[in-house]
Amino acid sequence: MLSYPNMNSAAETILIVENDPDLSDLLGRQALQPLGYRVSLASDVPSAIRLAVQGQPDVILANLNLPGLSTKDFLVALAAQGLNTPVIVLAEKGQEQGVIQAFRLGAHDYLLLPAREAEVVAAVERALAQQREMRAREKLDEQLKQANAELQRRVRELTTIFSIGRAVMSVTDQRVLFEKIVEAVVPAAEADLGWLTLRDEKSKAFLLAASRGLPEAWARKVGQTLDDGVSGLVAMSAETLEIHGKPLEKFKVAMLGKSVMVVPIKVQSEAIGLLTVVRKIDKVFGQSEQTLLEAIADYASISLVNARLFRALAQTAETARAEEKRKSDQLGQLQQELRSTLQVIGYPLELAVSDKMGPLTAQQKQALDVVQAGIKHLALLLKQHKI
Protein backbone atom coordinates (compact mmCIF):
# COMPACT_ATOMS: atom_id res chain seq x y z
CA MET A 1 0.00 0.00 0.00
CA LEU A 2 1.21 3.54 -0.80
CA SER A 3 -0.40 6.92 -0.06
CA TYR A 4 0.55 10.22 -1.59
CA PRO A 5 0.75 13.02 1.01
CA ASN A 6 -1.94 15.71 0.88
CA MET A 7 -2.29 18.75 3.15
CA ASN A 8 -6.07 18.99 2.71
CA SER A 9 -7.42 16.61 5.37
CA ALA A 10 -11.01 17.34 4.33
CA ALA A 11 -10.38 16.28 0.71
CA GLU A 12 -12.23 13.36 -0.82
CA THR A 13 -10.35 10.06 -1.07
CA ILE A 14 -9.73 8.07 -4.24
CA LEU A 15 -8.60 4.44 -3.97
CA ILE A 16 -6.66 3.18 -7.01
CA VAL A 17 -6.42 -0.60 -7.35
CA GLU A 18 -3.66 -1.15 -9.94
CA ASN A 19 -0.61 -3.43 -10.03
CA ASP A 20 1.23 -1.34 -12.67
CA PRO A 21 3.20 1.31 -10.70
CA ASP A 22 3.55 3.56 -13.75
CA LEU A 23 -0.21 3.62 -14.34
CA SER A 24 -0.82 4.13 -10.62
CA ASP A 25 1.57 7.09 -10.67
CA LEU A 26 -0.13 8.55 -13.74
CA LEU A 27 -3.62 8.26 -12.25
CA GLY A 28 -2.73 9.27 -8.71
CA ARG A 29 0.16 11.67 -8.55
CA GLN A 30 -0.23 13.31 -11.94
CA ALA A 31 -3.99 13.37 -12.57
CA LEU A 32 -5.83 13.40 -9.21
CA GLN A 33 -3.58 14.59 -6.41
CA PRO A 34 -2.85 18.01 -8.00
CA LEU A 35 -6.62 18.65 -7.82
CA GLY A 36 -6.61 18.20 -4.04
CA TYR A 37 -7.83 14.62 -3.80
CA ARG A 38 -6.28 12.21 -1.32
CA VAL A 39 -5.05 9.13 -3.15
CA SER A 40 -4.51 5.62 -1.76
CA LEU A 41 -3.00 2.77 -3.76
CA ALA A 42 -3.48 -1.00 -3.64
CA SER A 43 -1.83 -3.52 -5.97
CA ASP A 44 -4.14 -6.48 -5.30
CA VAL A 45 -7.71 -7.24 -4.27
CA PRO A 46 -7.06 -8.31 -0.62
CA SER A 47 -5.24 -5.02 0.06
CA ALA A 48 -7.98 -3.09 -1.74
CA ILE A 49 -10.71 -4.74 0.35
CA ARG A 50 -8.86 -3.88 3.55
CA LEU A 51 -8.38 -0.25 2.49
CA ALA A 52 -12.00 0.06 1.32
CA VAL A 53 -13.36 -1.23 4.62
CA GLN A 54 -11.01 0.81 6.82
CA GLY A 55 -10.77 4.03 4.83
CA GLN A 56 -14.23 4.26 3.26
CA PRO A 57 -12.96 5.94 0.02
CA ASP A 58 -15.27 8.19 -1.97
CA VAL A 59 -14.41 6.64 -5.37
CA ILE A 60 -12.50 3.50 -6.42
CA LEU A 61 -10.57 3.03 -9.68
CA ALA A 62 -9.95 -0.70 -10.29
CA ASN A 63 -8.22 -2.42 -13.20
CA LEU A 64 -9.90 -5.50 -14.62
CA ASN A 65 -6.50 -7.15 -15.12
CA LEU A 66 -5.45 -7.72 -11.50
CA PRO A 67 -3.36 -10.71 -10.40
CA GLY A 68 -4.93 -13.29 -8.11
CA LEU A 69 -8.47 -12.32 -7.14
CA SER A 70 -10.14 -10.37 -9.94
CA THR A 71 -11.92 -7.02 -9.91
CA LYS A 72 -15.16 -8.99 -10.18
CA ASP A 73 -14.26 -10.69 -6.90
CA PHE A 74 -13.51 -7.24 -5.51
CA LEU A 75 -16.98 -5.97 -6.50
CA VAL A 76 -18.62 -9.01 -4.88
CA ALA A 77 -16.60 -8.42 -1.68
CA LEU A 78 -17.63 -4.74 -1.56
CA ALA A 79 -21.29 -5.69 -1.86
CA ALA A 80 -20.89 -8.30 0.88
CA GLN A 81 -19.43 -5.61 3.17
CA GLY A 82 -22.39 -3.30 2.47
CA LEU A 83 -20.19 -0.69 0.77
CA ASN A 84 -21.79 1.30 -2.03
CA THR A 85 -18.67 3.21 -3.05
CA PRO A 86 -18.77 3.91 -6.80
CA VAL A 87 -16.25 1.78 -8.69
CA ILE A 88 -14.79 2.93 -12.04
CA VAL A 89 -13.45 -0.04 -13.95
CA LEU A 90 -10.23 0.37 -15.97
CA ALA A 91 -10.25 -1.93 -19.01
CA GLU A 92 -8.46 -2.35 -22.30
CA LYS A 93 -10.00 -2.56 -25.71
CA GLY A 94 -11.45 -5.99 -26.31
CA GLN A 95 -12.54 -6.44 -22.67
CA GLU A 96 -16.07 -5.17 -23.25
CA GLN A 97 -17.58 -8.44 -22.02
CA GLY A 98 -15.67 -8.13 -18.76
CA VAL A 99 -16.88 -4.54 -18.37
CA ILE A 100 -20.50 -5.66 -18.83
CA GLN A 101 -20.06 -8.31 -16.14
CA ALA A 102 -18.53 -5.68 -13.86
CA PHE A 103 -21.57 -3.44 -14.35
CA ARG A 104 -23.81 -6.37 -13.44
CA LEU A 105 -21.84 -6.73 -10.21
CA GLY A 106 -22.27 -3.07 -9.31
CA ALA A 107 -19.62 -1.09 -11.19
CA HIS A 108 -20.46 2.60 -11.62
CA ASP A 109 -18.48 3.58 -14.76
CA TYR A 110 -15.54 2.47 -16.90
CA LEU A 111 -12.50 3.91 -18.70
CA LEU A 112 -10.67 2.37 -21.61
CA LEU A 113 -6.89 2.34 -21.32
CA PRO A 114 -4.83 4.16 -22.15
CA ALA A 115 -6.96 7.02 -20.74
CA ARG A 116 -6.09 10.68 -20.81
CA GLU A 117 -5.86 12.64 -17.57
CA ALA A 118 -8.91 14.71 -18.49
CA GLU A 119 -10.99 11.55 -18.99
CA VAL A 120 -9.90 10.18 -15.62
CA VAL A 121 -10.70 13.44 -13.83
CA ALA A 122 -14.09 13.75 -15.59
CA ALA A 123 -15.09 10.19 -14.64
CA VAL A 124 -14.01 10.70 -11.03
CA GLU A 125 -15.86 14.01 -10.76
CA ARG A 126 -19.05 12.49 -12.18
CA ALA A 127 -18.90 9.74 -9.60
CA LEU A 128 -18.17 12.21 -6.81
CA ALA A 129 -21.02 14.47 -7.90
CA GLN A 130 -23.42 11.55 -7.60
CA GLN A 131 -21.91 10.62 -4.22
CA ARG A 132 -22.34 14.17 -2.94
CA GLU A 133 -25.93 14.25 -4.13
CA MET A 134 -26.64 10.87 -2.53
CA ARG A 135 -25.06 11.98 0.76
CA ALA A 136 -27.02 15.22 0.66
CA ARG A 137 -30.23 13.22 0.24
CA GLU A 138 -29.24 10.88 3.04
CA LYS A 139 -28.46 13.84 5.29
CA LEU A 140 -31.77 15.44 4.42
CA ASP A 141 -33.56 12.15 5.08
CA GLU A 142 -31.85 11.90 8.45
CA GLN A 143 -32.78 15.47 9.29
CA LEU A 144 -36.37 14.77 8.31
CA LYS A 145 -36.39 11.64 10.46
CA GLN A 146 -35.02 13.59 13.41
CA ALA A 147 -37.52 16.40 12.87
CA ASN A 148 -40.35 13.87 12.62
CA ALA A 149 -39.17 12.09 15.76
CA GLU A 150 -38.97 15.42 17.59
CA LEU A 151 -42.44 16.37 16.36
CA GLN A 152 -43.85 13.03 17.48
CA ARG A 153 -42.20 13.48 20.88
CA ARG A 154 -43.68 16.96 21.25
CA VAL A 155 -47.12 15.71 20.23
CA ARG A 156 -46.79 12.88 22.74
CA GLU A 157 -45.81 15.33 25.48
CA LEU A 158 -48.65 17.73 24.67
CA THR A 159 -51.12 14.84 24.55
CA THR A 160 -49.89 13.64 27.93
CA ILE A 161 -50.13 17.10 29.49
CA PHE A 162 -53.59 17.64 28.01
CA SER A 163 -54.89 14.28 29.24
CA ILE A 164 -53.54 14.86 32.74
CA GLY A 165 -54.93 18.40 32.82
CA ARG A 166 -58.34 17.05 31.84
CA ALA A 167 -58.06 14.33 34.50
CA VAL A 168 -57.23 16.92 37.17
CA MET A 169 -60.43 18.78 36.29
CA SER A 170 -62.68 15.71 36.06
CA VAL A 171 -61.36 12.96 38.33
CA THR A 172 -62.49 13.41 41.93
CA ASP A 173 -60.77 10.31 43.32
CA GLN A 174 -57.16 11.35 43.88
CA ARG A 175 -55.94 7.76 43.99
CA VAL A 176 -57.28 7.21 40.47
CA LEU A 177 -55.81 10.55 39.33
CA PHE A 178 -52.32 9.70 40.58
CA GLU A 179 -52.48 6.31 38.89
CA LYS A 180 -53.40 8.06 35.62
CA ILE A 181 -50.49 10.47 36.07
CA VAL A 182 -47.93 7.70 36.52
CA GLU A 183 -49.42 5.62 33.70
CA ALA A 184 -49.04 8.61 31.35
CA VAL A 185 -45.66 9.87 32.55
CA VAL A 186 -43.61 6.67 32.20
CA PRO A 187 -44.05 6.19 28.42
CA ALA A 188 -44.03 9.94 27.72
CA ALA A 189 -40.63 10.27 29.43
CA GLU A 190 -39.41 7.14 27.61
CA ALA A 191 -38.81 5.53 31.00
CA ASP A 192 -39.22 1.90 32.04
CA LEU A 193 -40.84 2.46 35.42
CA GLY A 194 -42.00 5.23 37.71
CA TRP A 195 -43.89 6.09 40.87
CA LEU A 196 -45.45 8.95 42.81
CA THR A 197 -45.11 9.53 46.54
CA LEU A 198 -47.01 12.00 48.74
CA ARG A 199 -46.02 13.53 52.05
CA ASP A 200 -48.15 12.47 54.99
CA GLU A 201 -49.32 15.57 56.85
CA LYS A 202 -48.84 13.97 60.25
CA SER A 203 -45.64 11.92 59.95
CA LYS A 204 -44.11 14.08 57.16
CA ALA A 205 -42.93 10.84 55.52
CA PHE A 206 -43.36 10.34 51.77
CA LEU A 207 -45.75 7.45 51.11
CA LEU A 208 -46.23 5.53 47.87
CA ALA A 209 -49.44 6.64 46.11
CA ALA A 210 -49.14 5.10 42.63
CA SER A 211 -46.59 3.20 40.51
CA ARG A 212 -45.96 1.53 37.16
CA GLY A 213 -43.40 -1.18 36.43
CA LEU A 214 -42.09 -1.47 40.00
CA PRO A 215 -41.04 -4.90 41.27
CA GLU A 216 -43.74 -6.57 43.33
CA ALA A 217 -41.81 -6.08 46.57
CA TRP A 218 -41.81 -2.32 45.98
CA ALA A 219 -45.24 -1.96 44.34
CA ARG A 220 -47.15 -3.48 47.25
CA LYS A 221 -45.93 -0.72 49.58
CA VAL A 222 -48.83 1.55 48.61
CA GLY A 223 -49.55 3.82 51.58
CA GLN A 224 -46.12 3.06 53.06
CA THR A 225 -42.74 4.78 52.98
CA LEU A 226 -40.75 3.97 49.84
CA ASP A 227 -37.03 4.37 50.54
CA ASP A 228 -35.23 4.66 47.20
CA GLY A 229 -32.28 6.60 48.56
CA VAL A 230 -32.53 9.69 46.34
CA SER A 231 -36.04 10.99 47.05
CA GLY A 232 -34.97 12.33 50.42
CA LEU A 233 -32.50 14.68 48.72
CA VAL A 234 -35.23 16.11 46.49
CA ALA A 235 -37.65 16.35 49.42
CA MET A 236 -35.17 18.59 51.25
CA SER A 237 -34.09 20.73 48.30
CA ALA A 238 -37.44 20.83 46.45
CA GLU A 239 -35.39 20.86 43.23
CA THR A 240 -35.41 18.38 40.34
CA LEU A 241 -32.62 15.79 40.47
CA GLU A 242 -31.25 13.79 37.54
CA ILE A 243 -28.66 11.14 38.33
CA HIS A 244 -27.16 8.29 36.29
CA GLY A 245 -24.12 6.09 35.88
CA LYS A 246 -21.52 5.73 38.65
CA PRO A 247 -22.97 8.38 41.01
CA LEU A 248 -26.25 6.44 41.06
CA GLU A 249 -24.65 3.21 42.24
CA LYS A 250 -24.42 4.37 45.86
CA PHE A 251 -28.22 4.64 46.12
CA LYS A 252 -30.76 1.89 46.63
CA VAL A 253 -32.68 2.84 43.48
CA ALA A 254 -29.69 1.65 41.41
CA MET A 255 -31.10 -1.89 41.61
CA LEU A 256 -34.00 -0.71 39.44
CA GLY A 257 -32.11 1.08 36.67
CA LYS A 258 -29.18 3.18 35.55
CA SER A 259 -30.78 6.60 35.05
CA VAL A 260 -33.20 8.35 37.41
CA MET A 261 -35.06 11.65 37.53
CA VAL A 262 -36.98 12.86 40.58
CA VAL A 263 -39.26 15.90 40.25
CA PRO A 264 -40.81 17.56 43.31
CA ILE A 265 -44.53 18.34 43.52
CA LYS A 266 -44.43 21.70 45.23
CA VAL A 267 -46.72 24.10 47.05
CA GLN A 268 -45.09 27.45 47.80
CA SER A 269 -41.56 26.08 47.26
CA GLU A 270 -42.21 23.15 49.62
CA ALA A 271 -42.15 19.56 48.36
CA ILE A 272 -45.41 17.79 49.22
CA GLY A 273 -44.91 14.97 46.72
CA LEU A 274 -42.29 13.39 44.46
CA LEU A 275 -42.59 12.08 40.90
CA THR A 276 -39.85 9.57 39.96
CA VAL A 277 -39.01 7.91 36.63
CA VAL A 278 -36.29 5.31 35.94
CA ARG A 279 -34.58 3.99 32.81
CA LYS A 280 -32.96 0.60 32.91
CA ILE A 281 -30.25 1.71 30.48
CA ASP A 282 -27.71 4.46 31.13
CA LYS A 283 -29.50 7.04 28.97
CA VAL A 284 -29.62 10.46 30.55
CA PHE A 285 -32.97 12.20 31.05
CA GLY A 286 -32.74 15.49 29.14
CA GLN A 287 -34.22 18.95 29.47
CA SER A 288 -37.33 18.01 27.48
CA GLU A 289 -38.18 15.18 29.89
CA GLN A 290 -37.53 17.49 32.86
CA THR A 291 -39.84 20.16 31.42
CA LEU A 292 -42.55 17.56 30.81
CA LEU A 293 -42.33 16.08 34.31
CA GLU A 294 -42.28 19.49 35.98
CA ALA A 295 -45.41 20.53 34.05
CA ILE A 296 -47.16 17.34 35.16
CA ALA A 297 -45.95 17.89 38.73
CA ASP A 298 -47.63 21.31 38.61
CA TYR A 299 -50.91 19.63 37.67
CA ALA A 300 -50.52 17.19 40.55
CA SER A 301 -49.85 20.14 42.85
CA ILE A 302 -53.05 21.83 41.69
CA SER A 303 -54.98 18.65 42.48
CA LEU A 304 -53.45 18.39 45.95
CA VAL A 305 -54.13 22.06 46.72
CA ASN A 306 -57.72 21.69 45.52
CA ALA A 307 -58.13 18.63 47.72
CA ARG A 308 -56.79 20.55 50.73
CA LEU A 309 -59.16 23.43 50.04
CA PHE A 310 -62.06 21.01 49.64
CA ARG A 311 -61.24 19.36 52.97
CA ALA A 312 -60.96 22.76 54.64
CA LEU A 313 -64.30 23.87 53.18
CA ALA A 314 -65.91 20.59 54.18
CA GLN A 315 -64.58 20.97 57.72
CA THR A 316 -65.81 24.57 57.87
CA ALA A 317 -69.23 23.51 56.62
CA GLU A 318 -69.37 20.69 59.17
CA THR A 319 -68.42 23.10 61.94
CA ALA A 320 -71.10 25.54 60.77
CA ARG A 321 -73.71 22.77 60.70
CA ALA A 322 -72.75 21.69 64.20
CA GLU A 323 -72.98 25.29 65.46
CA GLU A 324 -76.35 25.73 63.80
CA LYS A 325 -77.64 22.53 65.40
CA ARG A 326 -76.39 23.67 68.80
CA LYS A 327 -78.20 26.98 68.47
CA SER A 328 -81.32 25.25 67.20
CA ASP A 329 -81.27 22.90 70.19
CA GLN A 330 -80.84 25.84 72.55
CA LEU A 331 -83.71 27.71 70.91
CA GLY A 332 -85.93 24.66 71.12
CA GLN A 333 -85.14 24.29 74.80
CA LEU A 334 -85.93 27.98 75.34
CA GLN A 335 -89.22 27.57 73.50
CA GLN A 336 -90.23 24.69 75.70
CA GLU A 337 -89.34 26.61 78.83
CA LEU A 338 -91.34 29.66 77.67
CA ARG A 339 -94.42 27.55 76.94
CA SER A 340 -94.14 25.79 80.27
CA THR A 341 -93.69 29.08 82.14
CA LEU A 342 -96.69 30.68 80.41
CA GLN A 343 -98.83 27.66 81.32
CA VAL A 344 -97.66 27.77 84.94
CA ILE A 345 -98.39 31.47 85.48
CA GLY A 346 -101.56 31.56 83.36
CA TYR A 347 -103.83 29.52 85.66
CA PRO A 348 -103.24 31.35 89.01
CA LEU A 349 -103.45 34.68 87.19
CA GLU A 350 -106.85 33.66 85.77
CA LEU A 351 -108.02 32.76 89.26
CA ALA A 352 -106.87 36.08 90.64
CA VAL A 353 -108.51 38.13 87.90
CA SER A 354 -111.84 36.28 88.30
CA ASP A 355 -111.98 37.09 92.08
CA LYS A 356 -111.89 33.40 92.93
CA MET A 357 -108.96 34.07 95.21
CA GLY A 358 -110.68 36.98 96.94
CA PRO A 359 -111.88 40.42 96.02
CA LEU A 360 -109.48 42.83 94.32
CA THR A 361 -109.38 46.51 94.32
CA ALA A 362 -110.02 48.26 91.01
CA GLN A 363 -106.41 49.24 90.82
CA GLN A 364 -105.21 45.62 91.44
CA LYS A 365 -107.65 44.22 88.91
CA GLN A 366 -106.47 46.76 86.33
CA ALA A 367 -102.85 45.78 86.92
CA LEU A 368 -103.62 42.05 86.64
CA ASP A 369 -105.58 42.66 83.43
CA VAL A 370 -102.51 44.31 81.92
CA VAL A 371 -100.34 41.35 82.96
CA GLN A 372 -102.86 38.86 81.60
CA ALA A 373 -103.08 40.73 78.28
CA GLY A 374 -99.27 40.67 78.00
CA ILE A 375 -99.15 36.93 78.65
CA LYS A 376 -101.85 36.28 76.02
CA HIS A 377 -99.96 38.44 73.51
CA LEU A 378 -96.72 36.54 74.21
CA ALA A 379 -98.52 33.22 73.73
CA LEU A 380 -100.00 34.48 70.47
CA LEU A 381 -96.54 35.48 69.24
CA LEU A 382 -95.18 32.02 70.06
CA LYS A 383 -98.03 30.42 68.14
CA GLN A 384 -97.82 32.75 65.11
CA HIS A 385 -94.06 32.25 64.67
CA LYS A 386 -94.27 28.54 65.52
CA ILE A 387 -91.88 29.04 68.36
PEVENKA-V442316 format. One line per field, one symbol per residue. ss: DSSP state (2 for helix, 1 for strand, 0 for the rest). burial: I if it has 24 or more other C-alpha atoms within 12 Angstrom, else O. Layout:
ss: ???
burial: ???
This chain:
ss: 011000000000111110002222222222222220011111002222222222200011111000000022222222220000011111110002222222220000111110002222222222222222222222222222222222222222222222222222220002222222222222220000111111100000011111110002222001001000002222222000111122222202222000111111111001111111111000000022222222222222222222222222222222222222222222222222222222222222222220000000022222222222222222222222000
burial: OOOIOOOOOOOIIIIIIIIOOOIIIIIIIOIIIOIOIIIIIIIIIIIIIIIIOOIIIIIIIIIIIIOOOIIIIIIIIIOOOOIIIIIIIIIOOOOOOIIOOIOOIIIIIIIIOOOOIOOIIOIIIOIIOOIOOOOOOOOOOOOOOOOOOOOOOOOIIIOIIOIIIOIIOOOOOIIOIIIIIIIIIIIIIIIIIIIIIIIOOOOOIIIIIIIIIIOOOIIOOIOOIIOIOIIIOIIOOIIIIIIIOOOIOOIOIIOIIIIIIIIIIIOOOOIIIIIIIIIIOOOIIOOOIIOIIIIIIIIIIIIIOOOOOOOOOOOOOOOOOOOOOOOOOOOOOOOOOOIOOIOOOIOOIOOIIOOOOOOOOOOOOOOIOOOIOOIOOOIOOOOOOOO
